[in-house]
Amino acid sequence: MSSWNWLNPPSGLTISEGRVSFTTSPKTDYWHPPDRVAANGHFHYTQATSPFNYGVHVQCTLHGDWKTQYDQAGIMIRQSPEKWIKAGVEYIHGKPYLRHV
């Protein structure tokens, strides 16, 4: 995974055997509500370009120890700070839910 980088690196980071594990800092997120922009979440990424007109296939496997309201993990395709899409698991009212934005 040498071509991977961090935007807003987390603490307690370990990378081994293709797995990434870390502790998330409080109050971090990627979210665009009408009154503000939150773009301070931890983002482990690599750059990709699509050689074809029909796009790129991406997938991830998530394992989380979700305990706190709005804990989340997922996958994000990011073109810029304002242009991105994410999908993943978010912990809401004691249950994990599949979410997308």
N, CA and C atoms as an extended XYZ file, in Angstrom:
303
Properties=species:S:1:pos:R:3:atomname:S:1:resname:S:1:resid:I:1 pbc="F F F"
N         0.816       -1.192        0.000 N   MET     1
C         0.000        0.000        0.000 CA  MET     1
C         0.858        1.253        0.000 C   MET     1
N         1.994        1.182       -0.615 N   SER     2
C         2.913        2.317       -0.597 CA  SER     2
C         2.399        3.519       -1.374 C   SER     2
N         1.439        3.334       -2.277 N   SER     3
C         0.922        4.462       -3.045 CA  SER     3
C        -0.271        5.122       -2.352 C   SER     3
N        -0.574        4.710       -1.132 N   TRP     4
C        -1.683        5.283       -0.382 CA  TRP     4
C        -1.182        6.408        0.516 C   TRP     4
N        -2.036        7.428        0.725 N   ASN     5
C        -1.699        8.592        1.537 CA  ASN     5
C        -2.846        8.894        2.495 C   ASN     5
N        -2.591        9.817        3.420 N   TRP     6
C        -3.615       10.254        4.369 CA  TRP     6
C        -3.926       11.731        4.190 C   TRP     6
N        -5.189       12.058        4.218 N   LEU     7
C        -5.658       13.423        4.395 CA  LEU     7
C        -6.241       13.434        5.804 C   LEU     7
N        -5.770       14.295        6.676 N   ASN     8
C        -6.173       14.335        8.081 CA  ASN     8
C        -5.879       13.000        8.769 C   ASN     8
N        -4.605       12.651        8.928 N   PRO     9
C        -4.246       11.347        9.501 CA  PRO     9
C        -4.812       11.155       10.916 C   PRO     9
N        -5.210        9.919       11.246 N   PRO    10
C        -5.725        9.609       12.578 CA  PRO    10
C        -4.602        9.244       13.542 C   PRO    10
N        -4.979        8.995       14.789 N   SER    11
C        -3.997        8.516       15.770 CA  SER    11
C        -4.112        6.996       15.882 C   SER    11
N        -3.125        6.374       16.502 N   GLY    12
C        -3.151        4.937       16.717 CA  GLY    12
C        -3.198        4.136       15.440 C   GLY    12
N        -2.514        4.579       14.432 N   LEU    13
C        -2.572        3.975       13.097 CA  LEU    13
C        -1.694        2.734       12.994 C   LEU    13
N        -2.279        1.639       12.502 N   THR    14
C        -1.503        0.448       12.169 CA  THR    14
C        -1.948       -0.054       10.807 C   THR    14
N        -0.978       -0.425        9.984 N   ILE    15
C        -1.250       -0.974        8.662 CA  ILE    15
C        -0.449       -2.256        8.537 C   ILE    15
N        -1.146       -3.373        8.323 N   SER    16
C        -0.453       -4.641        8.128 CA  SER    16
C        -1.359       -5.601        7.372 C   SER    16
N        -0.747       -6.387        6.515 N   GLU    17
C        -1.441       -7.409        5.740 CA  GLU    17
C        -2.682       -6.863        5.031 C   GLU    17
N        -2.569       -5.666        4.459 N   GLY    18
C        -3.669       -5.089        3.699 CA  GLY    18
C        -4.801       -4.535        4.537 C   GLY    18
N        -4.600       -4.432        5.858 N   ARG    19
C        -5.633       -3.904        6.746 CA  ARG    19
C        -5.163       -2.589        7.354 C   ARG    19
N        -6.095       -1.667        7.488 N   VAL    20
C        -5.826       -0.374        8.098 CA  VAL    20
C        -6.675       -0.278        9.361 C   VAL    20
N        -6.050        0.065       10.480 N   SER    21
C        -6.761        0.199       11.745 CA  SER    21
C        -6.296        1.481       12.422 C   SER    21
N        -7.234        2.213       13.044 N   PHE    22
C        -6.861        3.458       13.706 CA  PHE    22
C        -7.953        3.918       14.655 C   PHE    22
N        -7.629        4.920       15.450 N   THR    23
C        -8.579        5.561       16.349 CA  THR    23
C        -8.967        6.900       15.741 C   THR    23
N       -10.261        7.138       15.654 N   THR    24
C       -10.774        8.363       15.041 CA  THR    24
C       -10.766        9.508       16.040 C   THR    24
N       -10.383       10.664       15.578 N   SER    25
C       -10.452       11.860       16.410 CA  SER    25
C       -11.912       12.286       16.560 C   SER    25
N       -12.272       12.892       17.699 N   PRO    26
C       -13.657       13.323       17.889 CA  PRO    26
C       -14.062       14.429       16.917 C   PRO    26
N       -15.350       14.461       16.610 N   LYS    27
C       -15.971       15.518       15.803 CA  LYS    27
C       -15.324       15.670       14.431 C   LYS    27
N       -15.006       14.553       13.789 N   THR    28
C       -14.480       14.583       12.426 CA  THR    28
C       -15.539       14.019       11.481 C   THR    28
N       -15.589       14.543       10.253 N   ASP    29
C       -16.642       14.114        9.331 CA  ASP    29
C       -16.383       14.685        7.942 C   ASP    29
N       -17.114       14.153        6.986 N   TYR    30
C       -17.272       14.736        5.659 CA  TYR    30
C       -18.771       14.896        5.478 C   TYR    30
N       -19.234       16.140        5.460 N   TRP    31
C       -20.655       16.403        5.429 CA  TRP    31
C       -20.883       17.812        4.906 C   TRP    31
N       -21.918       18.004        4.129 N   HIS    32
C       -22.222       19.318        3.570 CA  HIS    32
C       -23.644       19.726        3.897 C   HIS    32
N       -23.932       20.025        5.173 N   PRO    33
C       -25.251       20.565        5.465 CA  PRO    33
C       -25.359       21.982        4.895 C   PRO    33
N       -26.559       22.534        4.833 N   PRO    34
C       -26.713       23.857        4.190 CA  PRO    34
C       -25.916       24.985        4.826 C   PRO    34
N       -25.660       24.900        6.139 N   ASP    35
C       -25.043       26.032        6.827 CA  ASP    35
C       -23.533       25.942        7.016 C   ASP    35
N       -22.910       24.814        6.634 N   ARG    36
C       -21.460       24.686        6.828 CA  ARG    36
C       -20.917       23.533        5.988 C   ARG    36
N       -19.599       23.429        5.951 N   VAL    37
C       -18.938       22.308        5.295 CA  VAL    37
C       -18.035       21.644        6.317 C   VAL    37
N       -18.208       20.351        6.520 N   ALA    38
C       -17.322       19.580        7.392 CA  ALA    38
C       -16.463       18.698        6.489 C   ALA    38
N       -15.179       18.921        6.486 N   ALA    39
C       -14.271       18.132        5.651 CA  ALA    39
C       -12.977       17.865        6.410 C   ALA    39
N       -13.122       17.390        7.647 N   ASN    40
C       -11.941       17.146        8.480 CA  ASN    40
C       -11.797       15.681        8.868 C   ASN    40
N       -12.534       14.805        8.232 N   GLY    41
C       -12.455       13.375        8.538 CA  GLY    41
C       -11.145       12.762        8.069 C   GLY    41
N       -10.850       11.585        8.595 N   HIS    42
C        -9.661       10.841        8.187 CA  HIS    42
C        -9.950       10.197        6.836 C   HIS    42
N        -9.046       10.356        5.896 N   PHE    43
C        -9.268        9.851        4.541 CA  PHE    43
C        -7.996        9.173        4.060 C   PHE    43
N        -8.035        7.861        3.920 N   HIS    44
C        -6.915        7.060        3.406 CA  HIS    44
C        -7.189        6.846        1.933 C   HIS    44
N        -6.327        7.352        1.080 N   TYR    45
C        -6.673        7.390       -0.335 CA  TYR    45
C        -5.492        7.072       -1.248 C   TYR    45
N        -5.841        6.759       -2.465 N   THR    46
C        -4.887        6.662       -3.558 CA  THR    46
C        -5.529        7.344       -4.755 C   THR    46
N        -4.739        7.860       -5.630 N   GLN    47
C        -5.276        8.526       -6.814 CA  GLN    47
C        -5.535        7.511       -7.907 C   GLN    47
N        -6.629        7.732       -8.621 N   ALA    48
C        -6.992        6.832       -9.713 CA  ALA    48
C        -7.597        7.637      -10.854 C   ALA    48
N        -7.330        7.197      -12.042 N   THR    49
C        -7.955        7.783      -13.224 CA  THR    49
C        -8.582        6.657      -14.017 C   THR    49
N        -9.714        6.939      -14.586 N   SER    50
C       -10.414        5.929      -15.360 CA  SER    50
C        -9.967        6.000      -16.817 C   SER    50
N        -9.422        4.900      -17.343 N   PRO    51
C        -9.032        4.906      -18.757 CA  PRO    51
C       -10.222        4.669      -19.686 C   PRO    51
N       -11.378        4.428      -19.101 N   PHE    52
C       -12.557        4.114      -19.902 CA  PHE    52
C       -13.677        5.110      -19.624 C   PHE    52
N       -14.605        5.222      -20.533 N   ASN    53
C       -15.724        6.149      -20.378 CA  ASN    53
C       -16.760        5.678      -19.365 C   ASN    53
N       -16.751        4.404      -18.997 N   TYR    54
C       -17.811        3.892      -18.139 CA  TYR    54
C       -17.463        3.909      -16.655 C   TYR    54
N       -16.316        4.388      -16.242 N   GLY    55
C       -16.034        4.589      -14.832 CA  GLY    55
C       -15.051        3.630      -14.203 C   GLY    55
N       -15.041        3.651      -12.883 N   VAL    56
C       -14.116        2.883      -12.073 CA  VAL    56
C       -14.913        2.057      -11.064 C   VAL    56
N       -14.496        0.826      -10.821 N   HIS    57
C       -15.122       -0.027       -9.813 CA  HIS    57
C       -14.318        0.090       -8.520 C   HIS    57
N       -14.986        0.358       -7.419 N   VAL    58
C       -14.327        0.412       -6.113 CA  VAL    58
C       -15.136       -0.411       -5.115 C   VAL    58
N       -14.433       -1.001       -4.148 N   GLN    59
C       -15.120       -1.734       -3.089 CA  GLN    59
C       -14.261       -1.728       -1.848 C   GLN    59
N       -14.904       -1.952       -0.698 N   CYS    60
C       -14.162       -2.051        0.558 CA  CYS    60
C       -14.915       -2.992        1.489 C   CYS    60
N       -14.201       -3.500        2.470 N   THR    61
C       -14.791       -4.310        3.527 CA  THR    61
C       -14.588       -3.554        4.830 C   THR    61
N       -15.642       -3.416        5.617 N   LEU    62
C       -15.583       -2.633        6.843 CA  LEU    62
C       -15.784       -3.522        8.065 C   LEU    62
N       -14.973       -3.283        9.078 N   HIS    63
C       -15.154       -3.894       10.390 CA  HIS    63
C       -15.020       -2.755       11.384 C   HIS    63
N       -16.014       -2.574       12.233 N   GLY    64
C       -15.953       -1.461       13.167 CA  GLY    64
C       -16.432       -1.836       14.543 C   GLY    64
N       -15.946       -1.109       15.521 N   ASP    65
C       -16.383       -1.257       16.894 CA  ASP    65
C       -17.209       -0.014       17.223 C   ASP    65
N       -18.339        0.118       16.532 N   TRP    66
C       -19.166        1.311       16.662 CA  TRP    66
C       -19.848        1.328       18.019 C   TRP    66
N       -19.665        2.431       18.757 N   LYS    67
C       -20.260        2.577       20.091 CA  LYS    67
C       -20.906        3.935       20.287 C   LYS    67
N       -20.411        4.932       19.609 N   THR    68
C       -20.850        6.306       19.824 CA  THR    68
C       -21.742        6.762       18.684 C   THR    68
N       -22.789        7.501       19.038 N   GLN    69
C       -23.709        8.036       18.030 CA  GLN    69
C       -22.935        8.686       16.876 C   GLN    69
N       -23.255        8.309       15.661 N   TYR    70
C       -22.680        8.798       14.400 CA  TYR    70
C       -21.284        8.261       14.091 C   TYR    70
N       -20.775        7.281       14.851 N   ASP    71
C       -19.551        6.601       14.420 CA  ASP    71
C       -19.790        6.056       13.024 C   ASP    71
N       -18.794        6.125       12.159 N   GLN    72
C       -18.994        5.659       10.794 CA  GLN    72
C       -17.683        5.268       10.128 C   GLN    72
N       -17.804        4.456        9.100 N   ALA    73
C       -16.673        4.073        8.262 CA  ALA    73
C       -17.238        3.758        6.887 C   ALA    73
N       -16.445        3.973        5.859 N   GLY    74
C       -16.953        3.701        4.521 CA  GLY    74
C       -15.933        3.964        3.449 C   GLY    74
N       -16.448        4.249        2.285 N   ILE    75
C       -15.618        4.500        1.112 CA  ILE    75
C       -16.044        5.834        0.515 C   ILE    75
N       -15.062        6.574       -0.002 N   MET    76
C       -15.367        7.880       -0.571 CA  MET    76
C       -14.580        8.059       -1.861 C   MET    76
N       -15.244        8.601       -2.849 N   ILE    77
C       -14.587        9.050       -4.080 CA  ILE    77
C       -14.584       10.559       -4.006 C   ILE    77
N       -13.404       11.147       -4.060 N   ARG    78
C       -13.263       12.587       -3.818 CA  ARG    78
C       -12.538       13.242       -4.982 C   ARG    78
N       -13.196       14.204       -5.593 N   GLN    79
C       -12.564       14.975       -6.663 CA  GLN    79
C       -11.944       16.250       -6.114 C   GLN    79
N       -12.601       16.862       -5.123 N   SER    80
C       -12.122       18.101       -4.522 CA  SER    80
C       -12.781       18.232       -3.149 C   SER    80
N       -12.409       19.248       -2.355 N   PRO    81
C       -13.049       19.418       -1.050 CA  PRO    81
C       -14.571       19.580       -1.125 C   PRO    81
N       -15.084       20.071       -2.222 N   GLU    82
C       -16.524       20.282       -2.370 CA  GLU    82
C       -17.225       19.212       -3.203 C   GLU    82
N       -16.479       18.397       -3.951 N   LYS    83
C       -17.081       17.399       -4.839 CA  LYS    83
C       -16.622       16.003       -4.439 C   LYS    83
N       -17.524       15.255       -3.780 N   TRP    84
C       -17.224       13.899       -3.354 CA  TRP    84
C       -18.526       13.146       -3.143 C   TRP    84
N       -18.415       11.842       -3.060 N   ILE    85
C       -19.539       10.983       -2.710 CA  ILE    85
C       -19.001        9.919       -1.771 C   ILE    85
N       -19.794        9.573       -0.754 N   LYS    86
C       -19.354        8.562        0.199 CA  LYS    86
C       -20.508        7.610        0.493 C   LYS    86
N       -20.153        6.399        0.881 N   ALA    87
C       -21.128        5.394        1.308 CA  ALA    87
C       -20.467        4.554        2.387 C   ALA    87
N       -21.251        4.091        3.338 N   GLY    88
C       -20.672        3.274        4.392 CA  GLY    88
C       -21.661        2.954        5.478 C   GLY    88
N       -21.126        2.599        6.640 N   VAL    89
C       -21.918        2.241        7.797 CA  VAL    89
C       -21.848        3.394        8.791 C   VAL    89
N       -23.022        3.783        9.327 N   GLU    90
C       -23.077        4.829       10.342 CA  GLU    90
C       -23.925        4.325       11.509 C   GLU    90
N       -23.433        4.523       12.722 N   TYR    91
C       -24.088        4.049       13.937 CA  TYR    91
C       -25.055        5.125       14.428 C   TYR    91
N       -26.358        4.805       14.392 N   ILE    92
C       -27.380        5.774       14.773 CA  ILE    92
C       -28.372        5.097       15.717 C   ILE    92
N       -28.594        5.695       16.883 N   HIS    93
C       -29.560        5.210       17.868 CA  HIS    93
C       -29.351        3.726       18.200 C   HIS    93
N       -28.073        3.338       18.388 N   GLY    94
C       -27.755        1.993       18.841 CA  GLY    94
C       -27.676        0.927       17.774 C   GLY    94
N       -27.784        1.308       16.479 N   LYS    95
C       -27.726        0.319       15.407 CA  LYS    95
C       -26.876        0.835       14.250 C   LYS    95
N       -26.149       -0.064       13.575 N   PRO    96
C       -25.423        0.348       12.365 CA  PRO    96
C       -26.357        0.372       11.156 C   PRO    96
N       -26.259        1.423       10.354 N   TYR    97
C       -27.078        1.588        9.153 CA  TYR    97
C       -26.189        1.830        7.948 C   TYR    97
N       -26.614        1.342        6.796 N   LEU    98
C       -25.938        1.668        5.547 CA  LEU    98
C       -26.370        3.062        5.145 C   LEU    98
N       -25.392        3.944        4.870 N   ARG    99
C       -25.691        5.343        4.544 CA  ARG    99
C       -24.933        5.736        3.285 C   ARG    99
N       -25.444        6.733        2.584 N   HIS   100
C       -24.735        7.316        1.450 CA  HIS   100
C       -25.055        8.800        1.370 C   HIS   100
N       -24.103        9.556        0.896 N   VAL   101
C       -24.267       10.999        0.705 CA  VAL   101
C       -23.634       11.349       -0.605 C   VAL   101
